[in-house]
Structure formats: C-alpha cells, structure tokens
Amino acid sequence: MSRFNVRKVAVLGAGVMGAQIAAHMVNCKVPVVLFDLPAKEGPKNGIVTKAVENLKKLKPSPLGVAEEAALIQQANYEEHLEALRGCDLIIEAIAERLDWKEDLYKKIAPFVNDTAILATNTSGLSITAMANVLPEQLRSRFLGIHFFNPPRYMSLLELIPTEYTKPEVVDQLETFSTSVVGKNALRAYDTPNFVANRVGVAGMLLTFREVEKSGLGYDIVDDLTGKKMGRASSATFRTADVVGLDTMAHVIKTLQNGAKDDPFNGAFDTPAALTKLLELGNFGQKTKAGFFKKVGKDILQFNAATGEYGAAGGKADKEVVELLKKPAAERLKGLRESTNPQAQFVWGILRNGFHYAAVTLESIAESARDIDFAMRWGFGFKQGPFELWQEAGWKQVAQWIKEDIDAGKALSKAPLPAWVFDGRDGVHSAAGSWSPKAGKYVPLRDLPVYKRQFFRENVYGAEAATGATAGKTLFEDAAIRLWTLDDEVVIASIKSKMHTISAEVTAGLSKGLEIAEAGYKGLVIWSQDGPFSAGADLQSMMPAFMAGGGKAIAPFEKQLQDFMLSLRYSNVPTVAAIHGLALGGGCELAVHAAKRVAAQESYIGLVEVGVGLIPGGGGLAYQARRAAELLETSKGVSGSTPVDLMAYVKEYFQASAMAKVGTSAIESRKFGYLLDSDVIVPNKDEVLYVAIAQAKAMYESGYRAPAKKLFPVAGRNVKATLQSSLINMRDGGFISAHDYHISSCIADVLTGGDVDSGTLVSEEYLHALERKHFCALLDNPKTQERIMGMLSTGKPVRN
C-alpha cells in the first residue's frame, strides 16, 4: 500500500477543537505542533500553553494519558512559522471568519512545503469560498476536514474537496485519516453543514417541531429518542447540551442562511426555547445549564414559558417502549397506528427523518450509504434512516410517508422523489447503494487502505461478509467459532453475550489452541461485534454454585487457569485482538496471550471486586510474575536504581483492589495490562488484520514460548504493609469491611501468602491461592449480594 508519509502535523488554532485535534494526533503517535497567536503578555506561547494545560482537565479526556500533553510542540505565528516546512499536513482550526482565515493563509503560504496538504476544520463555511482566497499554489492541495467533537471519541471524519483539489490529495488524506488517525472517513459535497450536520441538525429541528406539537417534556423526549430508539444514550436535548447550545445555534444559522432552497427551510426557525436559553447565557454542559440543569443530585429541565427550571425524570409509556422493541416493520406500523401521543410523536420524527433524507439525498451526498454512515458515525444511531426504512419494508413505508404528506401531517409539502416509487425494495444492495445523481448503485470506495479491514463497516441490505460466516469454519458450537481466513492462522471468536467466558467457552478456546498447534502458524482471539470480553459468565456458574456452593466452582476455575497457562506456553504464537472492553476474565485472557494487538479505544482491567470477588483466572498470578520480571529488568539496566519488589507489587495491588480500568489502550499499558512490545492500532477495524500479521511474523521469526520458571514473591511482610493501609481506609470509612476482606485476599495472592520475601514460587502455586479465596468469597453473603445486584441491575452494589 503506497503511503502518504506524514512526518509531522501542524494544527493552526489552539481553541477547543484545535487543541483536541492536536491531542488526538499525540494519541496516534503522530508528531504535532500546535500554533496560535502570540500572547500579548508573558511568554509568546502563552495561549497555546494554556490550551495544552486545559487538555489535562477535560472530561472525557482527549488524551490517552494526561502526561502525554507534553508531546504537543507549542508555537506561535510570530516566531515559529519556519516549523511548518517540516509538516506534511496542516489543519487550520481557527474561528469561523473568512477574513481571518484569508489573512492566516497568506501568512503561512511561504512556509508550506510543496507536497503538504492544507485542510480546514470547519463545520459551516464554504470550502470553495476559502479555496478562492487561498494563494493559487495551495488550492490543489486544499480541502475541508471536519472532525466531530470530541475528536478522540467520534469516529466520523468528513472530507470536503473543492473543484481545485487533486483527487490523489483526497485519497492520501482519507488513507491517513483511516489507518493512522483511526477515523471513518466520509466524502461530502461542499453544501451547508455537509452531510452529518445537515441531516442531524435538521432532524433535531424537526424534532423540536414535533415536541411543540405534542407538548411532551424534554425528559420524556430524551427517554424516547435515546437507546430505546437505537440512538445515542444522550438522545436529543442532552446531546444539544453536550454539543453546546451556542454551537448548535451557529450550525442552525448556517442551515437557515445557506440552504434557503431546502424544502424544509420553513421548519428551520431557531426554536423559542433555544433562543431563550441563549439569552440567559445557558449554553448547555459548558455553563452547567441548558435544556437540563443538575442541582445537587437532582436533574431539572427548562420551562420555556416561565424561563425557570422544574422537575424532570418523566419516562416513556410502557406500551410505547414495548412497540420500540418490535421488529422494524411491526414497530413502524404500530407507532403509526397507535393513538398514544408518545407513539405518534416517535412516528412523526421517524417519518420526518425518512422524508428529509430522501428529498435532500441527491444534493448533499454521493449515495444513500453516506447519509446512513453519517448518522451512525456522527450521531450514534444504530441504523441510518435509509437502513431502517428498507428493513421495515420500503414500499409500505414510502406509501405511509406519501399519505402523511398529502394529509398535511408532514413538516414539508415536498413530494418524495420519483425514484422512491420506481418499484425498488430499498436503496442498499450487494451491488452498492443508490446514487440519484449518478442514477445507479455505487459500491464502497476501494482504496488500498481498506484491504486492512477484512470486515469493513457496511449498511443493512449490502449483504456484506461478516466474521460470523466468512472464511472456513474449523469447529463451531453455541459457545465459539473456530475458523481461518487464510489456512495459516486460526481465529477464535467467542459467541456468548458480551463474549463472557463460561466453561463451554474455555473448552472451545482450548480446542482452538489444539487445532492451531496441530497445523497452523498461530491463534488469534477476536470477535467482530461488541467487546473483546466482559469477563466471566457468572450466570452460567449459578446451577453448580446452587448445588454445591463455592467448592463446586473450583473445577471451573482450575480449568480456566490451566487454559491460561496453556495459552501462555503454547508452541505457536497466540495473539489477543482487543477492541472495546477486556474486563476481569477478558483481561486475564488478553494478558496470557503471547502478544496483544489493541484498538486505541480499548478499556482493560481486573474489576472482580465490583462483584465481591478477586481475579480467579490467573490475573493476580500474572501480576505477581510481572512484578518479579520488572524487578529483574530494573536491576539489569545500566545506571538504573534497583528497587524492591514491593514497589511493583503495590502498583498492581492498587490496580486490582481499586478495579482500575485503563480508559485507553495507552493507559492500559501504563497499568501493565499491555506491554511495550504490544501493538496499539488507531482503527478498530484493522485490529484483526494486524493481529494475524503479528502471529505470522512471530511464527516466521522462529517463535518459542517463554521458559517456564519459578519467580520470587514479596512475602508476608509486604502483605502486612498492604493490609495496614487497608485498615486505615476501612477505619476512616473510605472502604467497607467487605472491601477490606476482598482486598486482603488480593494482597495474600499477590505477595505469595505466608512466606518469606524472595521465596520462589510457580504460577500454579499462586493459582491455588486464587482459587481458595475466590471460592470462599462465593460463599460469603456480602459477595452474593453484589453478584445478584450486578446480575439483576447491571450496577455494582456497595456493601
């Protein structure tokens, strides 16, 4: 694959977006220099310095670990423009003022190298208008690049070329954005608000209109339009608060002024409630008040009529909730025909979404797929509007929309386009997605970078291959699928909900390892959808536990521990391909593999204390062994200061006893769950490709499992020290008596129990300690309360 070599990125503008874009470059190991105006007082880089310091305070964190903010090179336009010569990508992210941008472009033009790409991160201004004020030599390498906020977490990235932009420049930036920055890139036309904000903000405005018609409260609307509808949990008005009502008002104004020929423009007036909130200076989350306001533990909602805040907490009616659980066709029919005002409201916003997407498709997007992707990646929808429409029955839904338009129930009189009624059953097919502009179905763009994505995201109706059926199946049952894509590496895909680990899953993984050792180059543990693994399947243990108590679970625990060791000491390389959650047993599975390939947004940790248990699948034995290895390494490095074992044991103890979870792959490395030799991949869809490549490379390099040997443990004195700190926390009311008991069990295993410091032990010895405490805790009523609470509510019980 040819590569656009980005040695360094420059970000111009250290505002909220610019600083966070720079932070994300640091996350992706891309050298970055952040520019802003010289400060009028103090150090010239003062503005940038303040922005970088602020990155450490933001939640959710824009950085994988806060201390890496120091990797952002700070600069100002007065002293450091020469630094631009070494930058291959320059992202301008200053305020939305065309005259300011023109002045900046003129200032930087002499310092931009001949192959660098210049991109503007704008959400509203015309990219063509900006290109027209650029120095001519930059126009062919200029385009829009629209990151969504927050840049680290939002996967959508819109690329907006102009008529001047060279096609290869767009290809280069899409490739870099996909593989290096980890984004889902979507190409947009230079139209107002591009694709995602055009459809998404229009949808929010149309929802406002339906709210005004229905009289429903913001609380009920958000309960209806969040996860129950397959959308982001922040739903409608909470999303507006998070985005910022001032930002939302700006995007609305762009839509009102820039899309005057939009058939729905009459419904795009700024809602009265939003206008009132802006007048009050209530801009949402940033000012701690918007449509919602938190007072103490209470959540209040805004009343536009009074300008005051009142009680919130209203919920969707049960009958509507039940309708929303039905298959697509039944769901839409039930909502449309129901007399419940909430059901009518939901049908109204769905109908408006279908209607709007259809009438604007030709002018704003290359194909229907781009609108669906934009809503999934940019607004957290489980399905885009065209996907849902097609799944529910294209012709029937089209007829319902037409009837509502004819009856004056829709928010625009614009008829559906003729292509909707040309006999089709949808807009997505195996051949591609419908493009009214091209008059045909267009396939996914096939750049070389996408060869790294074996199961690239696609849309309903595309009949795309998935990890559930692709390749050659070697073995499959209800718990696991063992398969291969290339007859060289075995892939093990766990099939249980949240990929939890049961006795059946453990047996399936053991079989996969056996098959790999018999005739393949390695084993990769990977599942396409959901987390890597959310841990042990507690529910599956219940029958054995009810019959024989904690001791009945000991054989399952030993089976799991034995498999973990077989994974570690396998004759072929084993690779954990991680994305999403790897918690508890999932973390233990990952750390026992020979190598880990983790998506950047991987959340890894030992969290068993939340259900009143200790790690029981070898996790604590792993930590004790790693502490010994780290001590040995520290003593062997020239010039390093030797430390005792306690320093490392204490770190691992705190991680397990406090159930610390790495909130990024970078932080998980800091906690010891990933090693320096492990690979972090920015794009989750490339994890399988990289993991298979790593397994093959290890095999071809003559892989041999590590030698099995004894290692020293910290012993009883360190255990006593750890327990002393726990006593202080218990007596100070910071932890409960049961927390103290669980943590003492963790300390016992990590230090090797009642032995002298430096005693050599085996992993099996520590496994026996793990099992003893794990099974005893299962018989403890306080632990049983925690387990039942988690199984019934999904939330930890503090007792």
VEXZA-388065 format. One record per residue (C-alpha): residue in one letter; x, z, y. Coordinates in steps of 0.02 Angstrom, whole numbers, plus 50000, padded with zeros to 5 digits. Layout:
aXZY;...
// end
This chain:
m500005000050000;s500754994950167;r500845009450286;f500675011650473;n502115023550498;v501605037250620;r503165046950665;k502275057050798;v500575058050881;a500295061551066;v498675069451123;l498315067451309;g497215081551372;a497265099651315;g495405103051333;v494325109351190;m494365093051091;g496135087851134;a496895104451082;q495905104750920;i496395086850878;a498215091950902;a497915107150789;h497205095950653;m498745084850661;v499785100450629;n498665104550479;c499045087150412;k500935089250440;v500955075850575;p502155079950719;v501145080950879;v501455082851065;l500045089251175;f500015083951359;d499085089751511;l499325090751699;p500755101351764;a500165118851811;k500085122251999;e500845139551974;g502065146451848;p502835135951707;k502375117451716;n501695117851538;g500545132351580;i498915122951549;v499475117151378;t500205134151334;k498545142551371;a497615129551265;v498795132051118;e498625151051128;n496745149251131;l496805139450967;k497335155450879;k495735164350936;l494425151250895;k493205153750751;p493095144350639;s494955142050654;p495555124550700;l497215128750615;g497595131250431;v498595146650482;a498665152750661;e500555154050672;e500725135150650;a500105133250829;a501965134550870;l502205117250791;i501245108950933;q502515102151056;q501975105951234;a502165093351376;n501535088451548;y501365071651635;e502645075751769;e504135079851660;h503885073151484;l503185055351484;e504785049351400;a504185058551244;l502835045151225;r504135032251173;g504305040751004;c502415041650974;d501575028550865;l499805034550901;i499215040851071;i497505048951080;e496785051051254;a495545065351264;i495325069251449;a493675071651542;e492365057851537;r492825049951704;l493295031551701;d494305032851863;w495335047351793;k495655037751632;e496195022251728;d497445032551829;l498145040251670;y498305023551580;k499305016351724;k500435031651723;i500825031051536;a500895012051511;p502785010151545;f503165023251412;v502075016751269;n503115008051134;d502724990151083;t501874994450918;a500975010650965;i499085011950956;l498175019251106;a496475026751067;t495205035851174;n494205050351104;t492585047951198;s490795051151147;g489945042251290;l490925029951397;s491015011451356;i492625007351263;t492584989751334;a492464996451512;m494025006751478;a494924991851400;n494574981851556;v495514994251666;l497004995151548;p498644986251582;e498484969751490;q499914973151368;l498954987951294;r497234980051269;s497564972651097;r498124989751032;f496724999751112;l495095006051035;g493935021051029;i494225035350907;h492795047850906;f493175064250820;f491705075750787;n491795093950838;p492615104050764;p493905090850716;r494635100650570;y492985102650479;m491925087450524;s492345073050407;l491625058950513;l492775048750624;e492065033750718;l493235019350762;i492615007950902;p493614991950930;t493344980251077;e493414961351084;y495254963051129;t495754974350983;k496804966050849;p495964967650678;e497574974050599;v497614988350727;v495904994250668;d496454992950486;q498025002950524;l497075016750612;e495735017550476;t497095019150344;f498005032950439;s496375042050478;t495815041450297;s497365046250200;v498415056050324;v497085064450431;g495805066050289;k494315058450378;n492875047250327;a493095032750447;l491615022650506;r491745007550619;a490505007250761;y489944994750891;d490274998651074;t488485004051108;p487865020251190;n488345035451085;f488975023850947;v488135026950777;a488035045350730;n487595052450900;r486435037850936;v485385041450783;g485705060250775;v485365064350958;a483875052650962;g483245061850808;m483445078550896;l482495072151049;l481125065250939;t481065082150851;f480845090451021;r479315079551049;e478585084350881;v478925102750921;e477975100851084;k476515092850991;s476495105750852;g476825121450955;l477975128250819;g479325140750867;y481165136450861;d481395149050719;i480115140550608;v480765123250653;d482525128250605;d481915135950442;l481045119550402;t482415107550458;g483935115650377;k484375116850194;k482555115650140;m482575097650202;g484305094050133;r485125095550304;a486465106650380;s486065125350374;s486205125850564;a484635114750566;t484045108450738;f484125121250877;r485545131450804;t486545115250794;a486175111950978;d486795129451021;v488395126850922;v488755109750997;g488415116451172;l486865112751273;d487905105751417;t488745093751295;m487075089151221;a486345085951394;h487815074351432;v487525064351272;i485655063651310;k486025056951484;t487145043551409;l485725038551294;q484445038351435;n485535028051552;g486445017051429;a485035012551311;k483635007851431;d483074993851315;d482905006051169;p481075005251110;f481055024351103;n481815026951276;g480165033951341;a480375048851223;f482145052451283;d481725062951436;t482755078851440;p481625092251363;a480965105051487;a481635119451382;l483385112151385;t483305109351573;k482775127551598;l484185134051489;l485465123751585;e484805130651749;l485035148251681;g486825144251629;n486375147051447;f487405133651360;g487245139951182;q488555148451075;k489925147151207;t488885157951328;k488105168551189;a486365162451235;g485455145951211;f483895142351111;f484385158151016;k485215174051076;k485915188350974;v485575205851041;g486355219050930;k485805214350754;d484255205150815;i484095186350840;l482945181850985;q482265164651034;f481985156951204;n480245155251277;a480245140551399;a478605145851477;t479235163151529;g481095159851536;e481335175451430;y481905178851252;g480745185751120;a480685189750935;a481225176750809;g481255176750620;g479725166150582;k479795156950415;a479095140950342;d477445142250249;k477635143850061;e476585128450024;v477695117650135;v479265124850055;e478565120249885;l478205102449945;l480005100850005;k480625104449828;k479685089849750;p480455072749708;a480585061049857;a479005050849826;e477905066049792;r478695075449937;l478335062250069;k476585058950004;g476195077550001;l476855080450177;r475905065750250;e474255070250169;s474355089150198;t473305097150335;n474595110850359;p475325109050537;q477075112550472;a476925098850341;q476275086750473;f477745091450584;v479005087850445;w478185071250403;g478215066950589;i480085069550609;l480465060250446;r479365045650498;n480175045250670;g481885045150588;f481435030550473;h480625021150616;y482085023550735;a483425018950607;a482515002850563;v482214996550740;t483985000350802;l484994995550646;e485404977750698;s486064982750869;i487074998450827;a487814996750652;e488544984050533;s487404989450391;a486125002450337;r487515011450244;d488395015550408;i486865024550476;d486665034450316;f488515038950311;a488465043750496;m487055056150466;r487865063250310;w489625065050380;g489205068750561;f487605079150548;g487705086750374;f486215077550298;k486175077150107;q485435059650122;g485345047550265;p483645040850323;f483765024350228;e484275033050067;l482775044650071;w481595030450119;q482225019849974;e482155034049848;a480365038449899;g479775020449874;w480235007750007;k478624997750015;q477445012750013;v478405022250148;a478525006450255;q476625004750244;w476375022950295;i477525020650446;k476585004850497;e474915013650484;d475535027950594;i476205015650723;d474545006350725;a473595022750740;g474655028350889;k475415043150795;a477205036850811;l478265040150966;s478545021550996;k477405006550980;a478864995650924;p478424987350758;l479554988650608;p480724973450594;a480124958950488;w481504961650359;v480704978350311;f479224968750239;d480114953950158;g479754960149982;r481284971149965;d481334987649873;g482674995149985;v484234991950087;h485564997949965;s486064988849806;a487544986149691;a488004970949799;g488104981349957;s486984987250099;w485834976850208;s486504969950371;p485144962450482;k486484955050596;a487344946050452;g485724942850358;k486484948750193;y487064963650092;v488844968750139;p490004978450023;l491104993150068;r492674988550165;d494064986150037;l495674991750122;p497154996050007;v496995014550055;y495345015549961;k496245012049796;r496735030449811;q494895035249798;f494325032449620;f492565038249662;r492335033749843;e490775040449927;n489315028649920;v487445028549951;y485885030349844;g485485013649765;a487285007249764;e487465011049578;a489255016749609;a490345023549469;t490485042549459;g491585054849369;a490115059149257;t490115042249170;a491685032549219;g493175029549107;k493255032748919;t492475048648852;l493585057948728;f492405072548699;e490835079048784;d489605093148761;a488485103448875;a489965112948948;i491305099848978;r491765081448981;l493505076148924;w493915058448974;t495255046649035;l495365032749164;d496985025049102;d497295030748922;e498775040748988;v498085056849063;v496625067349000;i495375073149133;a494355088949101;s492755090149203;i491765106349193;k489875103249191;s489155120649220;k488305125349384;m489645128649516;h490865124649374;t490855142649317;i491875147249165;s490975152749006;a491595154448827;e490995136648797;v491945130148948;t493525139248891;a493355131448719;g493115114348799;l494665116348907;s495655121748753;k495075105948663;g495605095548813;l497345103248808;e497445100048621;i496975081548645;a498225079648787;e499645087248685;a499235076048537;g499485059548626;y499375059248816;k500535062048964;g499585076649039;l497965085649075;v497095085949245;i495675098149276;w494485090349405;s492635089249440;q491895076849564;d490495086649645;g490405104749701;p491835117249694;f493355117249580;s492635133049501;a491685147849573;g492345159349436;a491735167349276;d489965164049217;l489315181849222;q487575176449168;s488255169549004;m489035186548965;m487395195948980;p486745194048799;a488385200248724;f488505214248851;m486705219848821;a487045220348635;g488725229048633;g489235234748808;g490925231448887;k491885231248724;a490845216348666;i491565206148811;a493375209648761;p493475194748639;f492875182848776;e494165189848896;k495555187948768;q495005170048731;l495105166248918;q496795174748940;d497525166048788;f496945149248856;m497755152949024;l499425155848937;s499225140148832;l498915130548994;r500495137849072;y501595134748919;s500865117948867;n502015104248802;v501275092048929;p501095094349117;t499445101949171;v498775099349347;a497335108249434;a496505095949555;i495655107649678;h494365105049814;g493125117349884;l493035134549804;a494265140949674;l493725159049661;g494005172549530;g494185163949363;g494325147349454;c495835153949547;e496575160349384;l496315143249305;a497205134949450;v498715146549456;h499075144749270;a499215125749279;a500965118549291;k500525111349462;r499125111349589;v498515097049698;a497325104549826;a496225096649958;q496595103750129;e494895112250135;s495135122449977;y494655140749976;i495615150349844;g495625168749799;l495315182749674;v493645190149726;e493095200149575;v492985216649671;g491415209649751;v490525211849585;g491395228149544;l492695220549427;i494545216449426;p495265199249387;g495165197849198;g495825180449159;g497655183949187;g497605183849377;l498425200849400;a499725197049267;y500115181049362;q500345190849523;a501485203649439;r502545189749364;r502635180449529;a503185196549617;a504625197949494;e505085179649517;l505065181349706;l506195196649696;e507405187049586;t507405172449709;s507695183649860;k509215191449779;g509925174649736;v509835166449907;s511455167250004;g511305177850160;s509585184750117;t509205203150120;p508715209749948;v507035218649945;d506235229449813;l504815224249702;m503555234549799;a503615222749949;y502925208549844;v501755219049737;k500985226549895;e500565209249964;y499725204049802;f498835220749788;q498065218749961;a497525200949920;s496615206349761;a495955223249816;m495275216049979;a494665199949894;k495645189450019;v495205170950010;g496335157650084;t495245148950213;s496275133150193;a497505126550066;i498865131150191;e498315149350197;s498085149650008;r499925145049996;k500315159750110;f499355171349991;g500345164749842;y498945155149757;l499825138749795;l501705136549783;d502865126949897;s503035113949760;d501145110949754;v500365096349847;i499075097849986;v498025082250013;p497055079750176;n495665069150099;k494695077249956;d494275060249883;e496125056949850;v496415073049751;l496115065249579;y497245050349616;v498665061549673;a498425073849528;i498535060049397;a500075053049485;q500885070249485;a500525072849299;k501305056049256;a502815059049367;m503115076049287;y502975068449112;e504135053849153;s505385066249226;g505525074949057;y504355089549090;r504655105248990;a503605121049005;p504455136249084;a505355147748963;k504295162448911;k505195178548953;l504965196748998;f504975202149180;p505125218649274;v503625228149345;a503575240649488;g503025255549382;r502145272149410;n502965276949575;v502365261249664;k500665263549584;a500595281149658;t501085274449829;l499705261449824;q498445274449770;s498955285949913;s498485272650038;l496825270549947;i496465289149957;n496685288650145;m495495273950158;r494215282450045;d494295299050136;g494195290050303;g492585281550249;f493325264050250;i493015261250065;s491825269149940;a492295279749791;h491935264849679;d493025253449786;y494405266449763;h494155266349575;i494205247249562;s495745246149673;s496615259449569;c496315248749415;i497085233749506;a498595244449554;d498795250149374;v498905232349308;l499995225449448;t501285239249428;g501275239149238;g500405255949217;d501275272049170;v503045265049153;d504695266649245;s505135254749386;g506025239349318;t505265240649144;l505235223449064;v503505218149005;s502635202548940;e501105193749008;e500165199048851;y500545217248890;l499765215549063;h498305205748990;a497905220648879;l497855231849034;e496735219249122;r495525218948975;k495475237848961;h494995240349143;f493855225049150;c492815230649001;a492755248749059;l492135243349230;l490745233249148;d490065249549078;n490095257849249;p488345259249328;k489055255449502;t489815239149439;q488185234749352;e487285236949519;r488495224849600;i488345211949462;m486435212449461;g486395211649651;m487505196149651;l486515187649513;s484845191049599;t485285188049782;g486975179449782;k487615192649903;p488845206949869;v488195224749855;r489225238249939;n489045254449842;
// end
